[in-house]
Every structure is written in C-alpha cells, then in structure tokens.
Amino acid sequence: MSNAEKTLVTVATYNEMENLPDLVEQVFRIAPQVDLLVIDDNSPDGTGRWCDEKAADEPRLYCLHRPGKLGLGTATFEGMKYAIEHGYKFVLNMDADFSHQPKYLPEFLQAMDPPSRPAVDVMIGSRYVSGGGIEGWTLTRHVMSRSVNFYARWLLGLKPKDCSGSFRCYRTELLEKLDFDSFRSRGYSYLEEILWRLKRAGARFAEIPIVFTDRERGSSKINAREAIAALWIIFVLGMQNWLGLGKR
C-alpha cells in the first residue's frame, strides 16, 4: 500500500517511557495498516532513545527528535508536516498516555471515507456527543472543559461539540492549505485554532464518540500558565473572527 492510501498516526512525547512501549504494541496490533510517528522533545527518561531502538526493527515506526520541550502545538504541527511531505492520505493524532484508547482507531479510519455518506476532512473523537464520556476527572475539570468548549465555540463560530480534544483524524489534502508558521498557538490552544483555520478553508467536520480516560501512569504536562495563555489566544482569534479580519 502506498502512502497515498495510508494513515500516519502521530504521538507527541515528553517523558512517556511508562506508556509508549505499550501504546506502540497496541496501535500496531489493532491497526496494523498504519504507520506511527513519535515526536519526542528530548525526554530525559529515555523515551526518544527507546523509540529509535524499536524503530530499527519496526519499519512502521518513525521518530522525530526535537531539542527540548517546545510545546504540544508545534510538536503536532511537525507530525502534520511530516504526513504532508511523505504523501499520507490521513494523519491521526492521539495522546501517548492512553487517554485516547487505540481501540477506536478502526472506527476513525472507517469514518473518514464512509461508503454511505459524504467523506469528511476532520473526524473528532468526541467526549460530548451521545455515547462519549470521561472517566477519572474531578468536577472542577469537567466544569473547566465544558466552559472552554463553550468559550471557543462562541468566539470562533465552531460547530463541533468537542473543540478541545486532540484525538482527531485529518485529511492531509486539506492540511496542505494551512500556513503553520502563521499560527499563534504553540501550546494547547492549537486545538481550537486549527479547527477555526480549517473551517475557514472549507473543512467538513464530524464527530464519533469516545470515552476519554484520565492517565494512570506519568504526569500531566498542562499547567495554569499554559491554560491562561490558551484562553487569551482563543480570545484574540475570536476578535479576529467576529471582525472578519484576515479571512481568505
């Protein structure tokens, strides 16, 4: 199968040695037809080194190494650029910590080009459609997530119910229309910004239900500073959206 018919799964890592070996095994067992790209930000725990050693014997596994922790958004963009440059049809992003279960991969791939309805450009693994859900969160996190989604949908005019989840599959052909250097986001607000930019490029969105499971191993990478920065960037983009500035 040529890359033009294949999917590249991308995973950004920083200190995910506790999770990555199991994740790689499950991804290839459940979806053996995909390739997997790990973008590692020079993890001190040896995540990148393990990936290189595994890739030497696994032709479906690739590794990109960055000099340090440069932000989740830029890591994800590197994966998208790799998919574009290497001619993949789809690029599917997921977390390394099993918050996104590999068992959903076949459903994602089937849903991108369904036989009985129009194809989509972005398939979102949604916590907030019927059948979706979240396990392991406190009430505070639930309220914060719901609030951020309402905030982004209102400011940016987005239709999906889950605008802040990163478990997504993109049609690479549409990603080629984006100027990644023009993105304001480097951290978590890229999740809303890329939907907004793709909406302006004419993207067709759809959602499938997933159950998001809070990580059991390792530590979360988000902090209050990054959360506040994300809210500010969404606000700035929202003003641009409402005023119609820079619309293609």
Secondary structure as GFF3:
##gff-version 3
##sequence-region A 1 248
A	DSSP	three_ten_helix	3	5	.	.	.	ID=ss1
A	DSSP	beta_strand	7	13	.	.	.	ID=ss2
A	DSSP	alpha_helix	20	30	.	.	.	ID=ss3
A	DSSP	beta_strand	35	40	.	.	.	ID=ss4
A	DSSP	alpha_helix	47	55	.	.	.	ID=ss5
A	DSSP	beta_strand	61	65	.	.	.	ID=ss6
A	DSSP	alpha_helix	72	85	.	.	.	ID=ss7
A	DSSP	beta_strand	90	93	.	.	.	ID=ss8
A	DSSP	three_ten_helix	102	104	.	.	.	ID=ss9
A	DSSP	alpha_helix	105	112	.	.	.	ID=ss10
A	DSSP	beta_strand	122	126	.	.	.	ID=ss11
A	DSSP	beta_strand	133	135	.	.	.	ID=ss12
A	DSSP	alpha_helix	139	156	.	.	.	ID=ss13
A	DSSP	beta_strand	168	171	.	.	.	ID=ss14
A	DSSP	alpha_helix	172	175	.	.	.	ID=ss15
A	DSSP	three_ten_helix	180	182	.	.	.	ID=ss16
A	DSSP	alpha_helix	190	200	.	.	.	ID=ss17
A	DSSP	beta_strand	205	209	.	.	.	ID=ss18
A	DSSP	beta_strand	211	213	.	.	.	ID=ss19
A	DSSP	alpha_helix	224	243	.	.	.	ID=ss20
###
